[in-house]
């Protein structure tokens, strides 16, 4: 496998009262080790239930965990992205209330307290949004720790000391007596800085299939998720930052003409993704070696988030653009290692550094005045 993922911060395979990262509850939720059965489609998960009484607008039950064993993340300069997946036990056990009543939320807390009283709360699922349908497939939640589109807050959130993440729900009773029952799967936190050990990284001979294959696993025991990196034919949907190369081992990445897109943030019908423009950054981190290559001929659409791409390399490694297309990229920095023709559509400022990338034959589209080409002198 030539894709490396950071280690999950929590596998969620123990009872909440004994989980080393547990940080309190609101209400009367319960978490148990994963029950026998074929759901979720992974060995790493725990069962979670909302134990409030019969009501269509019941109490919000929230379970909280720590990001780190001690202290929290300082994301005042560079953000981090939390990704986890959950799966409902069966279609008739979704039992979510609606969005306005906090059907399903993700809460990010700062500072001390069990749970912290300084927090921001995101309404990510509900019976009237994606996730409240009658399907029991895995559902991803993607939260940028610096995102400010949260619907509620408490206290004074401190992004220099982000300590906890939480998921919670309000029940909406349906036929039967089963409580709202779902499985919370492993949680990842990705950094968005170049050369970090906590960013998904391609090395060796690789392509986009390597990320999808790693997440799908080879069996029930190795499956991570089939939700936050998907492949349909030659089309890939991604919800994480990416780095090509680790500046240590040989890297030969070729996208083979793939179509790759990242989602918008907080869309009307699907509020599960809450990210800033920093969250889905892309980096080239190749060695100063002619053996290291990065070849892009596909189409890349960054949605409305406009993350920065950094291909600012000026040495023997080769980055070749062979008819690639980039849409809604934020700032795009390139060095002399970059050659070839590409189409840049509704992008941010493109900076050609040092000895200069050779972009002869490229097309620069500027429909709304946001796109500029800058060559420092």
C-alpha positions, 0 to 999 in steps of 0.5 A: 500500500502506497498511501499512509494515514495517520493513526486514528485518535480513537477506535471507539471499541470500549465502553464510554465509562472506561474509555481512556479518552472519555470526557463526560456526558450530557443527559443519559446516553450510553455507549457499549462495546460493539455487539455481535452482528454484521453492522457496522461494516468494520470491527472498530466501532461501539454501540451508542444509544439515546436513552431519553423518554418517549417524545418527539422533541426529546432531550439532547444526549451527548457523549464527549471524548478527548482529542489528546491524553493531556491538553488540547490542539492549538489551531490558531495558526493552522487548522485540523480536520476531524473525520469520523463515521457512524452507522445506524443499526437498522433503517427503522432505528434512525429515530432522529429528530429534525434539524432545528431540534438538534437531531444529530450534532457534533460538538467541539469543546475547548478547555477543561470540564467534563464536559467543557462548558466552552464549545461550538455545536454543529447540526450535522444530521436530522430526519429532514436532512441527509442521514435521516433517510431509511438507509443504514449506510455509513455516514461521515462527519467532517469538522474543521476545528476552526470552522465557524458555521456552528449553529450553537455555542456555549461560553467562550470557545478558545481555538488555542486549546481545543480539547474535546469532540462529541456526538449527540442526538435527540430522539424522534420516536417511531414504531417499536421500542428500540432506542435510537441505536447507532455505531460510532466508528474510529476517529481521525484528526488530520493536520493541514500543514506540509511535511506533517506526520498527520496528513494523508500521504501518497508515496512510491508508485501510487494513484488515487485508488490507493486511498480508496483501497486502504479505506475499504480494506481487504476484509471486515477486520481491515476496513476503515470506511467506505464513505470519506473517499469514494470511487465511482468509475474514474470519479473520486470524492475526497474529504481530506487534505492530501500530500504527494511524497514525504521527502524521504522515499521515492514517489511516482504518483500518476492520477491516470486522468482521474476526476477528483472533487472535494465537497462544498461546506455546509450545503443546505441539504447536507450539513455534515461537512463544515470546513474552512478554506484551509481544510482540504489543502494539497501539497507536493513534498517530493525529494530533490531527486529525478526519480520522484515524479508527480503526473496530473492529467485529470480534473480537480474541483475544490468546490466552494472551499478554495483550498491552497495548493503548494507545488513550490519545488525548484529542484530535480523532482518533476511535476508534469501537468498534461492537460490537467484542469483545476477549478476553484483552487485557492492560491496555487504556488509553483516552482521550476519543478512544474512543467506542462499545460493545464486549465485554471478555472475560477482559481485564486492567485497563481504564483510562479516562484523562483526560476519559474514553472513552465506553463506554456500552452495553459488556459487561464479562465477568469469569469469573476475577477478572482483569478490572477497570475503573479510572477515575483521579480 
